[in-house]
């Protein structure tokens, strides 16, 4: 067994051979490990990682105690562990890559994002139309589901609906969500300040079983869409007329016109969203617009 002096000597020997590039390597690796741990802590992957850690501890103990049968079984399990992890963590890995893609770094790298007065004017008008429509639909208890697309493109959902490319107004929204029209059953998806498609189907939430049973299909679809993208989803309840908003997998309720307008304006136009709280929810997504820095 190595003595304390041997360990100390080995430690300082390693330090003496370190170069600047080695420090960068260690820093990058440490940061990646931190990001991975932070991400899996909030998902079901956290429990799976604990199981893998216990399996690894069992493997070390089987070697130390010379338990040949246990060692053989654990070795065979670990041989297929990498492939199994990819299969088990597929939803988490997909969300992690999507989150990286919609960060400012990913957006700038890909050249995504518009910054012009025309687009700003479109969204100004769209926000007013959304708020006016939600208030009128709420007064008549007409169900509605409006998705505001941001950095993550929603092509898969758009393909399930009917492409419209219509300018938003309370009259257009009223016709779409009127119960006896062909397009009322589904979601409206907005891109660049226009109604891109209607009657679109949205994904189910990941943990549908634990969601409040009082919430209807529209609210569940809104939560599911917000879990799979950075979109803002506005819901008008058919039963109560209540206006709700889903973002980042969290549903907040009891919105008035003014409250909804402020939220949409802040989420779409504000460039300093990182670290702010939005109606009680911490916002972690970038703005649609990246304004030019003043020279």
N, C-alpha and C positions, 0 to 999 in steps of 0.2 A: 504494500500500500504506500503511495507517495507521501512523503513528509510535507509539513508546512513549508519548509525551506525549498523543496523541489517545486511546489506549486507556485511559490512566490517568484522563483527563478524563471519558471516557464512563462508566467504572466508578464514579467518585465522584458523577457526575450521577444514576446509577441509585440509588445508596445514599441520596442526599439526598431522593429521592421515595418511599422505602419507608415504609409505614405498618404499624401493628401487625397489621392483618388480612392484610397481605402476608406477614409473618413466619409467621403461622399457616398460610397457604396453602402456603408453602414447606415448613414442617415436616411438614404432613400429606402432601404430595406425596412428600417424601423418605422418610417412613415407609412409604408404599405401595410405592414403588420397592424399598425394602429388603425388605419382605415378599415381593414378587413374585420378586426375585432369590434370596432364601433358599428359596422354595418350588421354583422351577424348577431350582435347583442339584442337587436330589436326584431329579429325574425325567428322562425322556427329552426333556422340553421344553428342557432345558439345551442339548442338542446342536442342536436346531432353532433356538434363539435365536442360537447362534453362527453358524449358516448364514445367518440373516437379517442379522446384523451384518456378515458378510463381503459379503453382497449389497449392503448399503447403502454399504459402503466402496468396492465396485466401481462403484457409481453415482456417487459423488463423484469418483472417479478418472476415470471416463469423461467427466464434465463438464469437469474440469480439463485433460484431455488432448484434449478435443474429439473423442472417439470416438463419432460419431453413431449408428452401428449398435448398439453396445453400450448406449449411453444409451437408445435407443428400446426395445430388448429388456427392459432392466431396468425401465424405466418401466412397461411393460405387465405385467411380473411383479408390481411393487409395487402396481399398480392393483387387483389382486385379492388382494393380500396379507392384508388385514384379514379377509376372508371365509375365506381359506385357513387363517389362524391359528386361527379359531374352530373350524373342522372338524378341524384337526390336533390342537389342544389340548383337544378336547372332554372326554376323560377327566380331564385335569389340572384343567380349569376346574370340572368337577363336584365333584372331590374338594376343591378349594379352597373352594368354597361350602359343602360339607358340613362341612368343618373349622371354618369361621367359624360355622356354625349350631350346632355343639356346644361352642363356647367359652362361658364363663360369661356374657359379654356377650350373646351370641345367645340363650342359655337364659333369662336374666332378661328380655330384651326380649320374648320370645314367651310368657313366663309358664310355661315348662315346668319340671317338677321337683316332687317331693313331699317333704314334710317332716313326717312323723308317726310316732308310736310303733308304730302297727299295721303300717305298711310295713316299719319296721325289724325288727320281730319276724318278719315273713314272710321277710325275707332271712336273718335269723339261722338260722331253721329250714331254709331252702333251701340255705344254704351247707353245713350239716351233712349234709343229704341228698345233695348233690352229692359231697361228699368220701367219705362212706360207700359210695355207689354206685360211684364210680370205683375205690375199693380192691377191692371185691368183683368188679367187672367185670375189673379188671386181673388178679386172681388166677386167673380162669377164661379169660383171653385173649379176652374178649368185646368186640368193637369197639363204640365209643360216640363220639358227637359231640354235645356240649352247648354251646349258644350262650347266653351271658348278655347280654341286651340292656341298653344303657345309654341315652345321650341320643339316639342315632340310631335312629329307628324302623325296624323290619325288616318292614314290611308286605308288600313284594314277595316276600320269602322265606316269610313265614307263609302267603300265599295258595297256595303250591305244596304245602303239607302238609295235615295234618289237625288242625283246632282241637280242643283237649282241655280247657283251663281246669282242670287237675288240680293238687292239692297235691302237691309233690314228696316222694318217699320212695324209699328204696333198692329197695322192692318194685315201685314204679311204674316206676322206671328199668330195673329188671331185666326186667320184662315187655315194656317198649318195645324194648329192645335185644337181647332173646332172638332168636337167628338165624332161628327159624322163624315169627316173628310178622310180620304185614303192615307194621308201623311201624318195623321195625328198620333198614331201609335208608334212611338220611337223618339229618337233624339234629333235635334237640330245641331249641326256642327258648323261653327263659324271660323273662318280663316281670313286674315287680313281685312277684318272689318266688314265682311259680307257673309251672307248665308250660303255656305258652300253646298250643303246637302241636308236632307230631311229624312225622317223615318229610318234613322240609323240604329242598329242594335249595338249595345254596349256590353262589355265583359262583366261577368259576375264578380262580386267581391271575393277575395281569397278566403276569408273566414266568415262565410255567409251564416254559419250556424250560430255564431255568437252575437250577431247583430240583433238589435231590438226587434222583436216580432211585430211591433206596431208599425214599423216602417214598411212601406209598400214597394212594389217592383221598381218604380222610378227612383226612389231614394237608394235602393240597393244598387241599381245600375250606376247611379252617380258616384257612389262610394267605390265601386269596382273600377270605373273609368279613372277616378282620381288616384287609385292605387297603381295603375298601369301607365300613367302619364303625368305631365305637369299641368294638365288642362284645368280650367275653372269650370265647374258644372253647377248650373243654377236649376233648382227644382221648384216647381209650384205644385203643391199637394192638391189632388183631386178631391180629397175628403174634407180638408180643413181650409184650403186656400193659403196655407202657410208657405212662405218663401224661404228656401234653404239653399246653402252653398256647400259643395264638397270640394275639398282641396287636400292633396297629400294623404288621402285615405281617411280624412276626418270630416264629418258633416256638422255644420253649424246652422242654427235655425233662427226664426223670428226676425227676418230682415224686412226693413221698411225700404221705401224707394231711395231715400237719402243715404241710408246705411249701405244699400246695395251699390249705389252709384259711387260712393267713396271707395268701397272695396275694389270694384272693377277698375276704377281710375288708378288707384294705387298699384294694383297688381299688374296692370298693363303698361302704365307709363313710368312708374317710379323706378329709377335705375339703382337705388340703394336699398334693395329689398333684403339682402342677406343679413340675418340676425334680427330683423324686425318681427313683430308679432302682428298677425292679421286676424282681427276679430277673435282673439284668444288662441289662434293657431300660429305656430312659428313657421314663417315662410322660408323655404330653402330653395326656391326656384328663381331663375333669372327672369328679368323683364323681357317683354317682346322687343322693346326698343333699347338699343345701346347708343346713348347720345354721345355726340362728339365732345371730347374734352376741350375746354376753353384754352386757347393758346395764350 
